[in-house]
Amino acid sequence: MHIAIAGNIGSGKTTLTNLLAKHYGWDAHYEDVEENPYLDDFYSEMQRWSFNLQIYFLRSRFEQIMDIKNSGKNIIQDRTIYEDAYIFAPNLHAMGLMTKRDIDNYTGLFNLMDSFVQGPDLLIYLRGSISTLVDQIQKRGRAYENNIRIDYLSRLNERYEAWISSYDKGKMMIVDVDNNKFAHDPEHLGEIINRIDGEINGLF
């Protein structure tokens, strides 16, 4: 069983990954943030480092998917390869922060990788307003996120909604993180777990 958690920056993906892995006793696979050598540079000089950052994430997530596939274990995954390809990279290009040559190169590489992988059994999308995302980003206090702009988060949210509206890789459920405070409220977490159990039972 492979459950993946998707959502904008600050939506609570890592927190929910932790909570679900603990509840189900499954392995957790996290986004490579702390070891990523490009993040600091990217947030300081986006145009210079956008392509490098996206290629790093693409390689890292492809490796992760292959590990999940070969492990034979039940996995909770923090963020998907699709978010890079359909949201982050195209957004950088649209903002003039990645050249057409680079986005074409990136997209060709993603399409090749995508032909070797399958979507998760269940995708959980964490939907949040900009005010909620900003609040949660500020609370966790990661230094490299201090320079994230509101317009950048807004553009990402728009692309997330467009991607989710046409998602066709498998089952999906949406959690409204403006109202569901699973990180602090056990009842809210219980609501998510009940919904997951219902979706999982439908997979067999």
Protein Blocks (a to p, Z undefined) as FASTA:
>chain_A
ZZddeddehilmmmmmmmmmmmnopacddddfklmmklmmmmmmmmlmmmmmmmmmmmmm
mmmmmmmmmnopacddehifklmmmmmmmmmmmnopacfklmmmmmmmmmmmmmmpccdf
bdcdddddfklmmmmmmmnopaklmmpcfklmmmmmmmmmmmmmmgckbccddddfklmc
fklmmklmmmmmmmmmmmmmmmZZ
